[in-house]
Amino acid sequence: MLITRARALEALGAAILGAVVAVTATGVVPAEAAIGPSFVDNFNAFDTSRWYKADGYSNGSMFNAGWRADHVWINGGVAGLNLDTQSCPGGCSGKPYAAGEYRTTDLYSYGRFEARLKAVKNPGTVTSFFTYTGPSDGQPWDEIDVEILGKNTTQVQLNYFTNGVGGHETVINLGFDASAGYHNYAFEWWNRGTINWFVDGVLVHQENGSRGPLPTHPQRIMMNLWPGIGVDGWLKPFTYPGTKLTATYDWAKYTRY
């Protein structure tokens, strides 16, 4: 049930960064004023001026892993996110699994957000490319999602949150297995009032605000891999296969509009 995630998050009041969602925030920066410039990152090295690695904490109760910086890696022009049981639960923020999350130091405004990635195939997991902001940035919770659920990697789930309100999930049949090779996933966030999602350059979905207001606040670009708990109706139960799972990203790109 797709709505399970939105209801669970809203009921718990848990934002992606583990902060309590605020309905309003003072000193909100309009999207046009965000500082992040256009870029292309081919992941030839870890660019500390652009990215940082989540470390030493976990998100809300539906995330069954602690973020570990050593579970994010760059090698041979590829960025990778691992999920395993290394040093858990003592070194995993009390969770049974450790996982990786990569995010930008800057916030980014309207533009085109792109990544070329290969997802994990394993029920109970999410491989993601998305944008997010929230109370930790002094703003309401806004988010735009590309999520590949490990229970069915021939589909991609698209969604957005505005001021903490989600429930806009749309599932697209890809026509290929997202875990079998690299593909390009992108979305355009327009101040003209639409979000357009693309797969391998083809428009697959558009939101125009008819199902609820679109995000307006600058957001961080993020990628993560995580196992769920308590959301089996959405992700199916997670069972660790005994060896680490890895999602990989060939490049990421942002073009400011």
C-alpha positions in Angstrom: 0.0 0.0 0.0 1.7 3.1 -1.2 0.0 5.4 1.2 1.5 3.5 4.2 4.7 5.5 4.0 3.1 8.9 3.9 0.8 8.1 6.8 3.5 6.6 8.9 5.8 9.6 8.4 3.1 12.1 9.1 1.9 10.3 12.2 5.5 10.0 13.6 6.4 13.5 12.5 9.7 12.2 11.3 11.6 14.0 8.5 14.2 12.3 6.4 17.0 13.8 8.5 15.3 12.6 11.7 14.1 16.0 12.7 10.6 16.9 13.8 8.6 18.4 10.9 7.7 22.0 11.4 4.6 23.5 9.8 6.3 26.9 9.4 9.8 28.2 9.9 11.1 31.7 10.4 13.7 33.1 8.1 12.7 30.9 5.2 14.9 31.4 2.2 13.0 31.4 -1.1 14.1 28.8 -3.7 15.5 31.5 -6.0 18.0 32.5 -3.3 19.6 29.1 -2.8 23.4 29.2 -3.2 24.1 25.9 -5.0 25.4 26.4 -8.6 25.1 24.0 -11.6 27.5 21.1 -11.5 28.5 17.7 -12.9 30.1 15.2 -10.6 31.6 12.1 -12.2 32.6 10.7 -8.8 36.3 10.6 -9.6 37.0 11.7 -6.0 35.1 12.7 -2.9 34.5 16.4 -3.3 34.2 17.6 0.3 33.2 21.1 -0.9 30.0 19.6 -2.5 29.1 16.5 -0.5 29.2 15.0 3.0 28.4 11.6 4.4 25.8 11.0 7.0 27.4 9.5 10.1 26.5 8.5 13.7 22.7 8.6 13.8 19.6 7.1 12.4 16.4 8.5 11.0 12.8 7.8 12.1 11.6 4.4 13.3 10.9 3.1 9.8 14.6 3.3 8.9 16.2 0.1 10.3 19.9 1.2 9.9 22.3 3.7 11.3 24.1 6.0 8.9 27.8 5.3 8.7 30.3 7.5 6.8 32.4 4.4 6.0 29.4 2.9 4.1 29.8 5.6 1.5 32.7 5.2 -0.9 34.2 6.6 -4.1 36.3 4.4 -6.4 37.0 4.2 -10.1 34.5 6.9 -11.1 31.7 5.4 -9.1 30.0 6.4 -5.8 28.7 3.4 -3.7 26.4 3.0 -0.7 26.7 -0.2 1.3 24.2 -1.9 3.6 25.4 -4.6 6.0 25.7 -5.6 9.6 29.2 -4.3 10.3 29.7 -3.3 13.9 26.0 -3.5 14.6 24.1 -2.7 16.7 26.8 -1.0 18.9 28.3 1.0 16.0 25.0 1.5 14.1 23.1 3.9 16.4 21.4 0.9 18.1 20.1 -0.4 14.8 20.8 -4.0 13.5 22.2 -2.7 10.1 24.6 0.0 8.9 23.9 1.9 5.7 25.2 4.9 3.6 23.8 8.3 2.8 25.4 11.0 0.6 24.2 14.6 0.6 25.2 18.0 -0.6 26.6 20.8 1.6 24.6 23.4 -0.4 20.9 23.8 -1.0 19.6 23.9 -4.6 16.8 25.8 -6.2 14.7 25.2 -9.3 16.4 23.2 -12.0 17.1 19.7 -13.4 18.4 17.1 -11.0 20.0 13.9 -12.6 21.8 10.8 -11.5 22.9 7.6 -13.3 22.5 4.7 -10.9 22.2 1.0 -10.4 19.8 -0.1 -7.6 19.7 -2.9 -5.0 17.3 -5.8 -5.6 16.3 -7.1 -2.2 12.8 -6.9 -0.6 12.5 -4.3 2.2 15.1 -1.9 0.7 15.0 1.5 -0.9 17.6 2.9 -3.3 17.0 6.6 -3.7 17.9 9.9 -5.5 16.0 12.8 -4.1 16.0 16.4 -2.7 15.1 17.3 0.8 15.0 20.2 3.2 13.5 20.6 6.7 13.8 22.0 10.2 17.5 21.4 10.3 17.8 23.9 7.4 15.4 26.3 9.1 12.7 25.5 6.7 9.5 23.3 6.4 9.8 19.8 5.1 9.9 19.8 1.3 11.1 16.8 -0.7 11.1 15.4 -4.3 11.7 11.6 -4.7 13.0 9.0 -7.0 12.9 5.7 -5.2 13.5 2.2 -6.4 12.0 -0.4 -4.1 14.1 -3.6 -3.8 10.9 -5.7 -3.9 10.4 -4.9 -7.6 13.3 -3.2 -9.4 11.3 -3.1 -12.7 9.5 -0.1 -11.3 10.3 3.3 -9.9 8.3 5.2 -7.3 8.0 9.0 -7.6 6.7 11.3 -4.9 6.9 14.8 -3.4 6.3 16.4 0.0 5.3 20.0 0.6 5.3 21.4 4.2 5.4 17.8 5.4 2.5 16.6 3.4 3.1 13.7 1.0 0.9 11.0 -0.3 1.6 11.8 -4.0 3.2 8.4 -4.8 3.2 7.3 -8.5 4.7 4.0 -9.6 6.1 3.8 -13.1 6.9 0.5 -14.9 10.4 0.9 -16.3 10.6 -1.9 -18.9 14.0 -3.0 -17.5 15.5 -4.2 -14.2 17.0 -1.2 -12.4 19.4 -3.5 -10.5 20.9 -5.1 -13.7 22.6 -2.0 -15.1 22.9 1.8 -15.0 20.1 4.1 -16.1 19.5 7.8 -15.9 16.9 9.2 -13.6 16.0 12.9 -13.5 13.5 15.4 -12.5 12.9 19.1 -13.4 11.6 21.3 -10.6 10.1 24.4 -12.2 9.1 27.7 -10.6 6.5 27.7 -13.4 4.5 25.2 -11.3 5.5 21.6 -12.4 7.8 18.7 -11.5 8.7 16.5 -14.5 10.3 13.1 -14.0 12.4 11.4 -16.7 13.9 8.0 -17.1 16.7 7.7 -19.7 15.7 11.1 -21.0 12.0 10.1 -21.5 9.3 12.0 -19.6 7.4 9.5 -17.5 5.4 11.6 -15.1 4.4 15.2 -14.3 2.9 16.9 -11.2 1.3 20.3 -11.7 0.0 21.0 -8.1 -3.5 19.6 -8.8 -2.9 16.9 -6.1 -1.5 19.4 -3.6 0.9 22.4 -3.6 4.4 21.7 -4.9 7.6 22.3 -3.0 9.0 25.9 -2.9 12.0 25.8 -0.6 15.7 25.1 -1.7 16.7 21.6 -0.9 19.8 19.3 -0.5 20.5 16.7 -3.2 20.7 13.3 -1.5 21.2 9.6 -2.2 20.7 6.8 0.3 20.2 3.0 0.6 18.3 1.7 3.6 16.2 -1.2 5.0 12.7 -0.6 6.3 10.9 -1.9 9.4 7.2 -1.7 10.2 6.4 -0.8 6.6 6.1 -4.3 5.1 2.9 -3.3 3.3 5.0 -0.8 1.3 8.5 -2.4 1.0 7.8 -6.1 1.9 9.8 -7.5 4.9 13.6 -7.1 4.8 15.8 -10.1 5.2 19.5 -9.6 5.2 21.1 -12.0 2.6 24.3 -12.5 4.6 26.5 -10.3 2.4 26.6 -6.6 1.9 24.2 -4.9 -0.5 25.5 -2.0 -2.6 23.8 0.7 -4.7 26.1 2.5 -7.1 26.0 5.9 -8.8 28.0 6.6 -12.0 27.4 10.4 -11.8 25.2 13.2 -10.5 24.3 16.4 -12.2 22.4 19.6 -11.4 21.4 22.4 -13.9 20.0 25.5 -12.4 17.1 27.1 -14.1 
